[in-house]
Amino acid sequence: MGRLIVTRRTNEQIRLTLKPGASIDDLLLELEDTGIWITMIETDGSRARLAIDAPDQLLVLREELIPEWEP
């Protein structure tokens, strides 16, 4: 399980997708066991700080980094 802590403003996004080469079967087993946890750590005006705990097979990206990872 990996953790990402990120601050997002209103309408900013986070994308969860399968890592290249990751096993879908392994991901499903881990999702059944532990799931994905998203915790609101704090808010400040129009910003929220989130902690995302997700299986290692998932790639968690802030929306501004997505074009770098698209094939």
All heavy atoms as a GROMACS GRO file, in nm:
protein
  568
    1MET      N    1   0.085  -0.117   0.000
    1MET     CA    2   0.000   0.000   0.000
    1MET      C    3   0.090   0.123   0.000
    1MET      O    4   0.183   0.134   0.078
    1MET     CB    5  -0.086  -0.006   0.125
    1MET     CG    6  -0.204   0.085   0.126
    1MET     SD    7  -0.337   0.032   0.021
    1MET     CE    8  -0.472   0.031   0.130
    2GLY      N    9   0.062   0.216  -0.091
    2GLY     CA   10   0.138   0.340  -0.099
    2GLY      C   11   0.052   0.457  -0.055
    2GLY      O   12  -0.070   0.448  -0.055
    3ARG      N   13   0.116   0.566  -0.017
    3ARG     CA   14   0.043   0.684   0.028
    3ARG      C   15   0.093   0.807  -0.047
    3ARG      O   16   0.212   0.827  -0.064
    3ARG     CB   17   0.062   0.706   0.178
    3ARG     CG   18   0.000   0.837   0.226
    3ARG     CD   19   0.007   0.852   0.373
    3ARG     NE   20  -0.120   0.804   0.426
    3ARG     CZ   21  -0.169   0.840   0.543
    3ARG    NH1   22  -0.101   0.920   0.621
    3ARG    NH2   23  -0.285   0.795   0.583
    4LEU      N   24  -0.002   0.888  -0.090
    4LEU     CA   25   0.027   1.017  -0.151
    4LEU      C   26  -0.050   1.122  -0.073
    4LEU      O   27  -0.169   1.105  -0.046
    4LEU     CB   28  -0.018   1.020  -0.298
    4LEU     CG   29  -0.011   1.157  -0.368
    4LEU    CD1   30   0.135   1.198  -0.388
    4LEU    CD2   31  -0.084   1.154  -0.500
    5ILE      N   32   0.017   1.229  -0.035
    5ILE     CA   33  -0.050   1.342   0.029
    5ILE      C   34  -0.043   1.457  -0.068
    5ILE      O   35   0.064   1.492  -0.119
    5ILE     CB   36   0.016   1.378   0.164
    5ILE    CG1   37   0.002   1.260   0.261
    5ILE    CG2   38  -0.046   1.505   0.221
    5ILE    CD1   39   0.067   1.278   0.394
    6VAL      N   40  -0.159   1.514  -0.098
    6VAL     CA   41  -0.168   1.615  -0.202
    6VAL      C   42  -0.269   1.723  -0.159
    6VAL      O   43  -0.364   1.694  -0.088
    6VAL     CB   44  -0.208   1.550  -0.336
    6VAL    CG1   45  -0.344   1.487  -0.329
    6VAL    CG2   46  -0.200   1.648  -0.451
    7THR      N   47  -0.244   1.844  -0.204
    7THR     CA   48  -0.338   1.954  -0.183
    7THR      C   49  -0.407   1.983  -0.315
    7THR      O   50  -0.343   1.994  -0.419
    7THR     CB   51  -0.265   2.080  -0.133
    7THR    OG1   52  -0.200   2.049  -0.010
    7THR    CG2   53  -0.362   2.195  -0.110
    8ARG      N   54  -0.537   1.993  -0.312
    8ARG     CA   55  -0.617   2.020  -0.431
    8ARG      C   56  -0.705   2.141  -0.406
    8ARG      O   57  -0.757   2.160  -0.297
    8ARG     CB   58  -0.708   1.902  -0.466
    8ARG     CG   59  -0.635   1.774  -0.501
    8ARG     CD   60  -0.578   1.772  -0.642
    8ARG     NE   61  -0.452   1.844  -0.649
    8ARG     CZ   62  -0.390   1.876  -0.762
    8ARG    NH1   63  -0.442   1.846  -0.877
    8ARG    NH2   64  -0.276   1.939  -0.760
    9ARG      N   65  -0.720   2.223  -0.509
    9ARG     CA   66  -0.813   2.336  -0.506
    9ARG      C   67  -0.945   2.291  -0.569
    9ARG      O   68  -0.952   2.185  -0.630
    9ARG     CB   69  -0.755   2.453  -0.585
    9ARG     CG   70  -0.629   2.511  -0.524
    9ARG     CD   71  -0.578   2.627  -0.609
    9ARG     NE   72  -0.447   2.670  -0.566
    9ARG     CZ   73  -0.425   2.760  -0.471
    9ARG    NH1   74  -0.526   2.815  -0.409
    9ARG    NH2   75  -0.302   2.793  -0.437
   10THR      N   76  -1.046   2.374  -0.558
   10THR     CA   77  -1.176   2.344  -0.618
   10THR      C   78  -1.159   2.307  -0.765
   10THR      O   79  -1.088   2.376  -0.838
   10THR     CB   80  -1.268   2.466  -0.604
   10THR    OG1   81  -1.281   2.499  -0.466
   10THR    CG2   82  -1.406   2.438  -0.662
   11ASN      N   83  -1.220   2.197  -0.806
   11ASN     CA   84  -1.222   2.145  -0.943
   11ASN      C   85  -1.090   2.084  -0.991
   11ASN      O   86  -1.082   2.041  -1.106
   11ASN     CB   87  -1.269   2.250  -1.044
   11ASN     CG   88  -1.413   2.288  -1.022
   11ASN    OD1   89  -1.496   2.203  -0.991
   11ASN    ND2   90  -1.444   2.415  -1.035
   12GLU      N   91  -0.985   2.079  -0.911
   12GLU     CA   92  -0.864   2.007  -0.950
   12GLU      C   93  -0.888   1.859  -0.926
   12GLU      O   94  -0.963   1.821  -0.836
   12GLU     CB   95  -0.742   2.056  -0.870
   12GLU     CG   96  -0.699   2.195  -0.909
   12GLU     CD   97  -0.575   2.240  -0.836
   12GLU    OE1   98  -0.552   2.196  -0.721
   12GLU    OE2   99  -0.501   2.320  -0.893
   13GLN      N  100  -0.822   1.775  -1.007
   13GLN     CA  101  -0.850   1.634  -1.003
   13GLN      C  102  -0.728   1.549  -0.970
   13GLN      O  103  -0.614   1.593  -0.982
   13GLN     CB  104  -0.905   1.587  -1.138
   13GLN     CG  105  -1.036   1.653  -1.174
   13GLN     CD  106  -1.084   1.609  -1.310
   13GLN    OE1  107  -1.006   1.594  -1.403
   13GLN    NE2  108  -1.214   1.586  -1.321
   14ILE      N  109  -0.758   1.425  -0.933
   14ILE     CA  110  -0.658   1.321  -0.911
   14ILE      C  111  -0.705   1.200  -0.989
   14ILE      O  112  -0.824   1.169  -0.991
   14ILE     CB  113  -0.648   1.285  -0.761
   14ILE    CG1  114  -0.602   1.408  -0.683
   14ILE    CG2  115  -0.552   1.168  -0.741
   14ILE    CD1  116  -0.616   1.392  -0.534
   15ARG      N  117  -0.613   1.132  -1.056
   15ARG     CA  118  -0.649   1.016  -1.137
   15ARG      C  119  -0.583   0.891  -1.079
   15ARG      O  120  -0.464   0.891  -1.049
   15ARG     CB  121  -0.601   1.035  -1.280
   15ARG     CG  122  -0.633   0.919  -1.370
   15ARG     CD  123  -0.585   0.948  -1.509
   15ARG     NE  124  -0.612   0.836  -1.596
   15ARG     CZ  125  -0.568   0.830  -1.720
   15ARG    NH1  126  -0.497   0.929  -1.770
   15ARG    NH2  127  -0.594   0.724  -1.793
   16LEU      N  128  -0.663   0.786  -1.063
   16LEU     CA  129  -0.613   0.655  -1.023
   16LEU      C  130  -0.627   0.562  -1.141
   16LEU      O  131  -0.738   0.549  -1.197
   16LEU     CB  132  -0.693   0.599  -0.904
   16LEU     CG  133  -0.666   0.666  -0.770
   16LEU    CD1  134  -0.750   0.790  -0.756
   16LEU    CD2  135  -0.692   0.570  -0.660
   17THR      N  136  -0.518   0.501  -1.183
   17THR     CA  137  -0.519   0.411  -1.297
   17THR      C  138  -0.421   0.298  -1.272
   17THR      O  139  -0.336   0.307  -1.182
   17THR     CB  140  -0.487   0.488  -1.428
   17THR    OG1  141  -0.508   0.404  -1.539
   17THR    CG2  142  -0.346   0.540  -1.428
   18LEU      N  143  -0.431   0.192  -1.348
   18LEU     CA  144  -0.343   0.077  -1.333
   18LEU      C  145  -0.202   0.114  -1.379
   18LEU      O  146  -0.184   0.173  -1.486
   18LEU     CB  147  -0.397  -0.039  -1.415
   18LEU     CG  148  -0.334  -0.175  -1.392
   18LEU    CD1  149  -0.360  -0.223  -1.249
   18LEU    CD2  150  -0.389  -0.276  -1.490
   19LYS      N  151  -0.100   0.081  -1.298
   19LYS     CA  152   0.038   0.106  -1.338
   19LYS      C  153   0.074   0.016  -1.456
   19LYS      O  154   0.026  -0.098  -1.464
   19LYS     CB  155   0.135   0.073  -1.224
   19LYS     CG  156   0.144   0.178  -1.119
   19LYS     CD  157   0.252   0.142  -1.018
   19LYS     CE  158   0.262   0.246  -0.910
   19LYS     NZ  159   0.358   0.207  -0.806
   20PRO      N  160   0.157   0.064  -1.547
   20PRO     CA  161   0.201  -0.022  -1.657
   20PRO      C  162   0.267  -0.149  -1.602
   20PRO      O  163   0.349  -0.143  -1.512
   20PRO     CB  164   0.304   0.065  -1.732
   20PRO     CG  165   0.266   0.206  -1.697
   20PRO     CD  166   0.213   0.199  -1.557
   21GLY      N  167   0.226  -0.263  -1.655
   21GLY     CA  168   0.284  -0.390  -1.613
   21GLY      C  169   0.224  -0.449  -1.487
   21GLY      O  170   0.260  -0.559  -1.447
   22ALA      N  171   0.134  -0.377  -1.422
   22ALA     CA  172   0.072  -0.428  -1.299
   22ALA      C  173  -0.030  -0.536  -1.331
   22ALA      O  174  -0.090  -0.537  -1.437
   22ALA     CB  175   0.006  -0.314  -1.222
   23SER      N  176  -0.048  -0.625  -1.237
   23SER     CA  177  -0.143  -0.735  -1.252
   23SER      C  178  -0.282  -0.693  -1.205
   23SER      O  179  -0.299  -0.653  -1.089
   23SER     CB  180  -0.095  -0.855  -1.171
   23SER     OG  181  -0.198  -0.948  -1.154
   24ILE      N  182  -0.379  -0.704  -1.292
   24ILE     CA  183  -0.517  -0.673  -1.254
   24ILE      C  184  -0.566  -0.769  -1.146
   24ILE      O  185  -0.635  -0.728  -1.053
   24ILE     CB  186  -0.609  -0.677  -1.378
   24ILE    CG1  187  -0.574  -0.562  -1.472
   24ILE    CG2  188  -0.756  -0.668  -1.338
   24ILE    CD1  189  -0.647  -0.564  -1.604
   25ASP      N  190  -0.528  -0.896  -1.158
   25ASP     CA  191  -0.570  -0.995  -1.058
   25ASP      C  192  -0.516  -0.960  -0.919
   25ASP      O  193  -0.589  -0.966  -0.820
   25ASP     CB  194  -0.526  -1.136  -1.098
   25ASP     CG  195  -0.600  -1.186  -1.222
   25ASP    OD1  196  -0.715  -1.145  -1.242
   25ASP    OD2  197  -0.540  -1.264  -1.297
   26ASP      N  198  -0.388  -0.920  -0.912
   26ASP     CA  199  -0.329  -0.880  -0.784
   26ASP      C  200  -0.398  -0.755  -0.730
   26ASP      O  201  -0.422  -0.744  -0.610
   26ASP     CB  202  -0.179  -0.854  -0.798
   26ASP     CG  203  -0.099  -0.981  -0.821
   26ASP    OD1  204  -0.152  -1.092  -0.798
   26ASP    OD2  205   0.019  -0.969  -0.863
   27LEU      N  206  -0.429  -0.662  -0.819
   27LEU     CA  207  -0.498  -0.540  -0.777
   27LEU      C  208  -0.634  -0.573  -0.718
   27LEU      O  209  -0.670  -0.523  -0.611
   27LEU     CB  210  -0.514  -0.443  -0.894
   27LEU     CG  211  -0.601  -0.320  -0.867
   27LEU    CD1  212  -0.544  -0.236  -0.754
   27LEU    CD2  213  -0.618  -0.238  -0.993
   28LEU      N  214  -0.710  -0.658  -0.785
   28LEU     CA  215  -0.842  -0.693  -0.735
   28LEU      C  216  -0.836  -0.761  -0.600
   28LEU      O  217  -0.918  -0.733  -0.511
   28LEU     CB  218  -0.915  -0.782  -0.836
   28LEU     CG  219  -0.957  -0.712  -0.965
   28LEU    CD1  220  -1.017  -0.813  -1.063
   28LEU    CD2  221  -1.053  -0.599  -0.938
   29LEU      N  222  -0.738  -0.848  -0.580
   29LEU     CA  223  -0.722  -0.914  -0.450
   29LEU      C  224  -0.694  -0.812  -0.341
   29LEU      O  225  -0.751  -0.818  -0.232
   29LEU     CB  226  -0.610  -1.018  -0.455
   29LEU     CG  227  -0.641  -1.145  -0.534
   29LEU    CD1  228  -0.515  -1.231  -0.546
   29LEU    CD2  229  -0.753  -1.224  -0.468
   30GLU      N  230  -0.604  -0.717  -0.370
   30GLU     CA  231  -0.571  -0.615  -0.269
   30GLU      C  232  -0.688  -0.521  -0.244
   30GLU      O  233  -0.713  -0.479  -0.130
   30GLU     CB  234  -0.446  -0.538  -0.309
   30GLU     CG  235  -0.390  -0.458  -0.193
   30GLU     CD  236  -0.248  -0.411  -0.212
   30GLU    OE1  237  -0.180  -0.455  -0.306
   30GLU    OE2  238  -0.206  -0.329  -0.130
   31LEU      N  239  -0.762  -0.488  -0.350
   31LEU     CA  240  -0.880  -0.402  -0.332
   31LEU      C  241  -0.984  -0.471  -0.245
   31LEU      O  242  -1.047  -0.407  -0.160
   31LEU     CB  243  -0.941  -0.364  -0.467
   31LEU     CG  244  -0.866  -0.258  -0.546
   31LEU    CD1  245  -0.927  -0.242  -0.684
   31LEU    CD2  246  -0.865  -0.125  -0.472
   32GLU      N  247  -1.004  -0.601  -0.264
   32GLU     CA  248  -1.098  -0.675  -0.180
   32GLU      C  249  -1.053  -0.676  -0.035
   32GLU      O  250  -1.134  -0.670   0.056
   32GLU     CB  251  -1.111  -0.820  -0.228
   32GLU     CG  252  -1.193  -0.836  -0.353
   32GLU     CD  253  -1.205  -0.980  -0.400
   32GLU    OE1  254  -1.123  -1.066  -0.358
   32GLU    OE2  255  -1.296  -1.007  -0.476
   33ASP      N  256  -0.921  -0.683  -0.015
   33ASP     CA  257  -0.866  -0.693   0.121
   33ASP      C  258  -0.861  -0.558   0.192
   33ASP      O  259  -0.907  -0.545   0.306
   33ASP     CB  260  -0.726  -0.755   0.114
   33ASP     CG  261  -0.668  -0.784   0.251
   33ASP    OD1  262  -0.744  -0.829   0.338
   33ASP    OD2  263  -0.548  -0.763   0.269
   34THR      N  264  -0.805  -0.456   0.125
   34THR     CA  265  -0.782  -0.329   0.194
   34THR      C  266  -0.854  -0.209   0.133
   34THR      O  267  -0.873  -0.108   0.198
   34THR     CB  268  -0.632  -0.295   0.199
   34THR    OG1  269  -0.581  -0.289   0.066
   34THR    CG2  270  -0.555  -0.397   0.279
   35GLY      N  271  -0.888  -0.216   0.004
   35GLY     CA  272  -0.956  -0.106  -0.062
   35GLY      C  273  -0.865   0.013  -0.086
   35GLY      O  274  -0.743   0.002  -0.083
   36ILE      N  275  -0.926   0.127  -0.110
   36ILE     CA  276  -0.856   0.254  -0.126
   36ILE      C  277  -0.910   0.348  -0.019
   36ILE      O  278  -1.031   0.362  -0.004
   36ILE     CB  279  -0.882   0.315  -0.266
   36ILE    CG1  280  -0.830   0.222  -0.375
   36ILE    CG2  281  -0.821   0.455  -0.277
   36ILE    CD1  282  -0.873   0.260  -0.515
   37TRP      N  283  -0.821   0.412   0.052
   37TRP     CA  284  -0.861   0.504   0.159
   37TRP      C  285  -0.823   0.646   0.119
   37TRP      O  286  -0.709   0.672   0.080
   37TRP     CB  287  -0.789   0.469   0.289
   37TRP     CG  288  -0.838   0.342   0.347
   37TRP    CD1  289  -0.796   0.215   0.316
   37TRP    CD2  290  -0.940   0.327   0.446
   37TRP    NE1  291  -0.865   0.124   0.390
   37TRP    CE2  292  -0.954   0.189   0.472
   37TRP    CE3  293  -1.020   0.416   0.515
   37TRP    CZ2  294  -1.046   0.140   0.562
   37TRP    CZ3  295  -1.110   0.367   0.606
   37TRP    CH2  296  -1.122   0.231   0.629
   38ILE      N  297  -0.918   0.738   0.129
   38ILE     CA  298  -0.893   0.880   0.104
   38ILE      C  299  -0.931   0.954   0.231
   38ILE      O  300  -1.046   0.947   0.276
   38ILE     CB  301  -0.973   0.932  -0.016
   38ILE    CG1  302  -0.935   0.851  -0.141
   38ILE    CG2  303  -0.948   1.082  -0.037
   38ILE    CD1  304  -1.018   0.882  -0.262
   39THR      N  305  -0.834   1.023   0.289
   39THR     CA  306  -0.854   1.092   0.416
   39THR      C  307  -0.835   1.242   0.396
   39THR      O  308  -0.733   1.285   0.342
   39THR     CB  309  -0.751   1.042   0.522
   39THR    OG1  310  -0.758   0.900   0.530
   39THR    CG2  311  -0.777   1.106   0.657
   40MET      N  312  -0.933   1.321   0.439
   40MET     CA  313  -0.919   1.466   0.437
   40MET      C  314  -0.836   1.505   0.559
   40MET      O  315  -0.878   1.484   0.672
   40MET     CB  316  -1.056   1.534   0.444
   40MET     CG  317  -1.048   1.682   0.460
   40MET     SD  318  -1.078   1.778   0.315
   40MET     CE  319  -1.230   1.716   0.253
   41ILE      N  320  -0.718   1.558   0.534
   41ILE     CA  321  -0.628   1.594   0.643
   41ILE      C  322  -0.660   1.733   0.697
   41ILE      O  323  -0.665   1.754   0.817
   41ILE     CB  324  -0.480   1.586   0.597
   41ILE    CG1  325  -0.446   1.441   0.560
   41ILE    CG2  326  -0.387   1.637   0.705
   41ILE    CD1  327  -0.309   1.424   0.503
   42GLU      N  328  -0.681   1.827   0.605
   42GLU     CA  329  -0.716   1.962   0.648
   42GLU      C  330  -0.776   2.040   0.532
   42GLU      O  331  -0.761   2.002   0.416
   42GLU     CB  332  -0.594   2.036   0.704
   42GLU     CG  333  -0.487   2.065   0.602
   42GLU     CD  334  -0.366   2.138   0.661
   42GLU    OE1  335  -0.386   2.247   0.716
   42GLU    OE2  336  -0.256   2.085   0.650
   43THR      N  337  -0.845   2.148   0.564
   43THR     CA  338  -0.896   2.239   0.463
   43THR      C  339  -0.850   2.379   0.496
   43THR      O  340  -0.825   2.413   0.612
   43THR     CB  341  -1.050   2.236   0.456
   43THR    OG1  342  -1.103   2.276   0.582
   43THR    CG2  343  -1.101   2.098   0.419
   44ASP      N  344  -0.836   2.460   0.391
   44ASP     CA  345  -0.793   2.598   0.408
   44ASP      C  346  -0.855   2.678   0.295
   44ASP      O  347  -0.804   2.678   0.184
   44ASP     CB  348  -0.640   2.606   0.403
   44ASP     CG  349  -0.589   2.748   0.417
   44ASP    OD1  350  -0.664   2.835   0.464
   44ASP    OD2  351  -0.472   2.772   0.380
   45GLY      N  352  -0.968   2.740   0.320
   45GLY     CA  353  -1.036   2.815   0.215
   45GLY      C  354  -1.084   2.723   0.104
   45GLY      O  355  -1.161   2.632   0.126
   46SER      N  356  -1.031   2.745  -0.016
   46SER     CA  357  -1.073   2.664  -0.131
   46SER      C  358  -0.980   2.545  -0.156
   46SER      O  359  -0.986   2.481  -0.260
   46SER     CB  360  -1.077   2.752  -0.257
   46SER     OG  361  -0.947   2.798  -0.289
   47ARG      N  362  -0.893   2.514  -0.059
   47ARG     CA  363  -0.800   2.403  -0.075
   47ARG      C  364  -0.827   2.294   0.027
   47ARG      O  365  -0.867   2.322   0.140
   47ARG     CB  366  -0.655   2.450  -0.057
   47ARG     CG  367  -0.613   2.550  -0.161
   47ARG     CD  368  -0.471   2.589  -0.149
   47ARG     NE  369  -0.437   2.630  -0.012
   47ARG     CZ  370  -0.318   2.667   0.027
   47ARG    NH1  371  -0.218   2.670  -0.058
   47ARG    NH2  372  -0.296   2.703   0.151
   48ALA      N  373  -0.805   2.170  -0.015
   48ALA     CA  374  -0.817   2.056   0.075
   48ALA      C  375  -0.689   1.974   0.065
   48ALA      O  376  -0.636   1.956  -0.044
   48ALA     CB  377  -0.936   1.970   0.039
   49ARG      N  378  -0.642   1.929   0.177
   49ARG     CA  379  -0.524   1.841   0.178
   49ARG      C  380  -0.574   1.699   0.201
   49ARG      O  381  -0.643   1.672   0.300
   49ARG     CB  382  -0.428   1.884   0.288
   49ARG     CG  383  -0.295   1.816   0.277
   49ARG     CD  384  -0.191   1.894   0.352
   49ARG     NE  385  -0.064   1.829   0.329
   49ARG     CZ  386   0.033   1.821   0.415
   49ARG    NH1  387   0.019   1.878   0.532
   49ARG    NH2  388   0.144   1.759   0.385
   50LEU      N  389  -0.540   1.609   0.107
   50LEU     CA  390  -0.588   1.472   0.110
   50LEU      C  391  -0.472   1.375   0.121
   50LEU      O  392  -0.365   1.397   0.065
   50LEU     CB  393  -0.664   1.441  -0.020
   50LEU     CG  394  -0.777   1.534  -0.059
   50LEU    CD1  395  -0.824   1.503  -0.200
   50LEU    CD2  396  -0.891   1.521   0.039
   51ALA      N  397  -0.497   1.265   0.190
   51ALA     CA  398  -0.404   1.152   0.193
   51ALA      C  399  -0.475   1.038   0.120
   51ALA      O  400  -0.588   1.004   0.152
   51ALA     CB  401  -0.371   1.112   0.336
   52ILE      N  402  -0.408   0.980   0.021
   52ILE     CA  403  -0.465   0.871  -0.056
   52ILE      C  404  -0.378   0.748  -0.034
   52ILE      O  405  -0.259   0.748  -0.067
   52ILE     CB  406  -0.471   0.905  -0.206
   52ILE    CG1  407  -0.552   1.033  -0.226
   52ILE    CG2  408  -0.528   0.789  -0.286
   52ILE    CD1  409  -0.538   1.094  -0.362
   53ASP      N  410  -0.438   0.645   0.025
   53ASP     CA  411  -0.370   0.517   0.046
   53ASP      C  412  -0.430   0.419  -0.054
   53ASP      O  413  -0.550   0.391  -0.050
   53ASP     CB  414  -0.392   0.466   0.188
   53ASP     CG  415  -0.324   0.554   0.291
   53ASP    OD1  416  -0.200   0.548   0.298
   53ASP    OD2  417  -0.394   0.630   0.360
   54ALA      N  418  -0.346   0.369  -0.145
   54ALA     CA  419  -0.395   0.283  -0.252
   54ALA      C  420  -0.296   0.169  -0.275
   54ALA      O  421  -0.177   0.182  -0.245
   54ALA     CB  422  -0.412   0.364  -0.380
   55PRO      N  423  -0.345   0.059  -0.332
   55PRO     CA  424  -0.256  -0.053  -0.363
   55PRO      C  425  -0.141  -0.009  -0.455
   55PRO      O  426  -0.155   0.082  -0.536
   55PRO     CB  427  -0.347  -0.153  -0.436
   55PRO     CG  428  -0.484  -0.122  -0.386
   55PRO     CD  429  -0.484   0.027  -0.365
   56ASP      N  430  -0.027  -0.077  -0.441
   56ASP     CA  431   0.092  -0.042  -0.519
   56ASP      C  432   0.071  -0.058  -0.670
   56ASP      O  433   0.142   0.003  -0.748
   56ASP     CB  434   0.211  -0.126  -0.474
   56ASP     CG  435   0.256  -0.091  -0.333
   56ASP    OD1  436   0.238   0.025  -0.292
   56ASP    OD2  437   0.307  -0.181  -0.265
   57GLN      N  438  -0.027  -0.137  -0.710
   57GLN     CA  439  -0.053  -0.157  -0.853
   57GLN      C  440  -0.121  -0.036  -0.917
   57GLN      O  441  -0.130  -0.027  -1.039
   57GLN     CB  442  -0.143  -0.281  -0.876
   57GLN     CG  443  -0.080  -0.410  -0.837
   57GLN     CD  444  -0.103  -0.442  -0.689
   57GLN    OE1  445  -0.151  -0.361  -0.611
   57GLN    NE2  446  -0.067  -0.562  -0.649
   58LEU      N  447  -0.168   0.057  -0.834
   58LEU     CA  448  -0.235   0.177  -0.888
   58LEU      C  449  -0.136   0.293  -0.898
   58LEU      O  450  -0.050   0.312  -0.813
   58LEU     CB  451  -0.350   0.220  -0.797
   58LEU     CG  452  -0.477   0.138  -0.807
   58LEU    CD1  453  -0.582   0.192  -0.710
   58LEU    CD2  454  -0.532   0.137  -0.948
   59LEU      N  455  -0.153   0.369  -1.003
   59LEU     CA  456  -0.078   0.492  -1.023
   59LEU      C  457  -0.171   0.606  -0.985
   59LEU      O  458  -0.282   0.617  -1.038
   59LEU     CB  459  -0.038   0.502  -1.171
   59LEU     CG  460   0.049   0.617  -1.214
   59LEU    CD1  461   0.183   0.614  -1.141
   59LEU    CD2  462   0.072   0.610  -1.364
   60VAL      N  463  -0.128   0.689  -0.891
   60VAL     CA  464  -0.209   0.801  -0.844
   60VAL      C  465  -0.140   0.929  -0.889
   60VAL      O  466  -0.028   0.956  -0.847
   60VAL     CB  467  -0.224   0.798  -0.690
   60VAL    CG1  468  -0.312   0.914  -0.643
   60VAL    CG2  469  -0.279   0.665  -0.642
   61LEU      N  470  -0.206   1.004  -0.976
   61LEU     CA  471  -0.145   1.123  -1.034
   61LEU      C  472  -0.232   1.247  -1.016
   61LEU      O  473  -0.354   1.239  -1.031
   61LEU     CB  474  -0.123   1.105  -1.185
   61LEU     CG  475  -0.020   1.003  -1.229
   61LEU    CD1  476  -0.024   0.989  -1.380
   61LEU    CD2  477   0.118   1.044  -1.184
   62ARG      N  478  -0.168   1.359  -0.987
   62ARG     CA  479  -0.238   1.487  -0.993
   62ARG      C  480  -0.267   1.516  -1.140
   62ARG      O  481  -0.189   1.480  -1.228
   62ARG     CB  482  -0.149   1.598  -0.937
   62ARG     CG  483  -0.110   1.577  -0.793
   62ARG     CD  484  -0.022   1.690  -0.746
   62ARG     NE  485   0.078   1.725  -0.847
   62ARG     CZ  486   0.206   1.743  -0.824
   62ARG    NH1  487   0.253   1.734  -0.703
   62ARG    NH2  488   0.289   1.775  -0.921
   63GLU      N  489  -0.377   1.583  -1.167
   63GLU     CA  490  -0.419   1.604  -1.306
   63GLU      C  491  -0.312   1.676  -1.389
   63GLU      O  492  -0.298   1.648  -1.508
   63GLU     CB  493  -0.553   1.677  -1.312
   63GLU     CG  494  -0.546   1.827  -1.320
   63GLU     CD  495  -0.681   1.894  -1.324
   63GLU    OE1  496  -0.754   1.875  -1.422
   63GLU    OE2  497  -0.712   1.965  -1.228
   64GLU      N  498  -0.233   1.764  -1.330
   64GLU     CA  499  -0.132   1.836  -1.408
   64GLU      C  500  -0.018   1.746  -1.454
   64GLU      O  501   0.060   1.784  -1.541
   64GLU     CB  502  -0.080   1.959  -1.332
   64GLU     CG  503  -0.016   1.930  -1.200
   64GLU     CD  504  -0.112   1.933  -1.082
   64GLU    OE1  505  -0.234   1.919  -1.100
   64GLU    OE2  506  -0.062   1.950  -0.969
   65LEU      N  507  -0.005   1.626  -1.399
   65LEU     CA  508   0.099   1.532  -1.441
   65LEU      C  509   0.050   1.430  -1.542
   65LEU      O  510   0.130   1.358  -1.600
   65LEU     CB  511   0.155   1.458  -1.319
   65LEU     CG  512   0.222   1.546  -1.213
   65LEU    CD1  513   0.269   1.462  -1.098
   65LEU    CD2  514   0.337   1.624  -1.274
   66ILE      N  515  -0.079   1.423  -1.567
   66ILE     CA  516  -0.135   1.319  -1.654
   66ILE      C  517  -0.077   1.322  -1.796
   66ILE      O  518  -0.039   1.217  -1.846
   66ILE     CB  519  -0.289   1.323  -1.655
   66ILE    CG1  520  -0.339   1.280  -1.517
   66ILE    CG2  521  -0.348   1.235  -1.764
   66ILE    CD1  522  -0.487   1.297  -1.495
   67PRO      N  523  -0.065   1.434  -1.865
   67PRO     CA  524  -0.010   1.430  -2.002
   67PRO      C  525   0.127   1.365  -2.011
   67PRO      O  526   0.158   1.303  -2.111
   67PRO     CB  527  -0.005   1.576  -2.043
   67PRO     CG  528  -0.110   1.642  -1.961
   67PRO     CD  529  -0.108   1.566  -1.829
   68GLU      N  530   0.208   1.375  -1.908
   68GLU     CA  531   0.341   1.314  -1.908
   68GLU      C  532   0.334   1.163  -1.910
   68GLU      O  533   0.424   1.096  -1.954
   68GLU     CB  534   0.421   1.360  -1.785
   68GLU     CG  535   0.448   1.509  -1.784
   68GLU     CD  536   0.520   1.549  -1.657
   68GLU    OE1  537   0.588   1.466  -1.595
   68GLU    OE2  538   0.509   1.668  -1.620
   69TRP      N  539   0.224   1.105  -1.860
   69TRP     CA  540   0.212   0.959  -1.848
   69TRP      C  541   0.126   0.898  -1.957
   69TRP      O  542   0.118   0.777  -1.969
   69TRP     CB  543   0.152   0.924  -1.711
   69TRP     CG  544   0.251   0.947  -1.603
   69TRP    CD1  545   0.270   1.064  -1.534
   69TRP    CD2  546   0.347   0.856  -1.550
   69TRP    NE1  547   0.369   1.050  -1.444
   69TRP    CE2  548   0.419   0.923  -1.451
   69TRP    CE3  549   0.379   0.724  -1.579
   69TRP    CZ2  550   0.522   0.862  -1.380
   69TRP    CZ3  551   0.480   0.663  -1.507
   69TRP    CH2  552   0.550   0.732  -1.409
   70GLU      N  553   0.055   0.978  -2.037
   70GLU     CA  554  -0.031   0.924  -2.141
   70GLU      C  555   0.055   0.862  -2.251
   70GLU      O  556   0.157   0.918  -2.288
   70GLU     CB  557  -0.119   1.035  -2.200
   70GLU     CG  558  -0.226   1.085  -2.107
   70GLU     CD  559  -0.330   0.980  -2.071
   70GLU    OE1  560  -0.372   0.906  -2.160
   70GLU    OE2  561  -0.366   0.975  -1.953
   71PRO      N  562   0.011   0.747  -2.304
   71PRO     CA  563   0.089   0.684  -2.413
   71PRO      C  564   0.082   0.765  -2.541
   71PRO      O  565  -0.004   0.841  -2.565
   71PRO     CB  566   0.021   0.549  -2.433
   71PRO     CG  567  -0.098   0.545  -2.344
   71PRO     CD  568  -0.099   0.670  -2.261
   0.00000   0.00000   0.00000
